[in-house]
């Protein structure tokens, strides 16, 4: 049976953030945390050892297995602050053009420094992503 390796834990988000060595990355993570808390109305929760997640949604894979994953989240990684935009970036071309300096993966937004992006645009991107996820999936 396939199990997701990254799941919610009881670990302290505060302790995790305080363990971030880079002062700028820690400050950026705390600012993103405030945005996500406001947008989702949910408290932060550790997912695995290094992801801070907000809310959750349920989905089924093609084999009919049911899973839960965070609605949105972030991780203050060494290379970049990673913001999880779970519905991907395709619907947000206009916002992405206004965001600033970043790179992306399938649902990962990589930001070297939060000063490199417009945080109002980032908040709108997170808000619209969460709205889409709530429309498409059963969420908590």
Secondary structure, 3 states (H helix, E strand, C coil): CCCCCCCECCCCHHHHHHCCCCHHHHHHHHHHHHHHHHHHCCCEEEECCCEEEEEEEEEECCCCCEEEEEEEEEEECCCCEEEEECCCCHHHHHHHHHHECCEECCCEEEECCHHHECHHHHHHHHHHHHHHHHHHCEEC
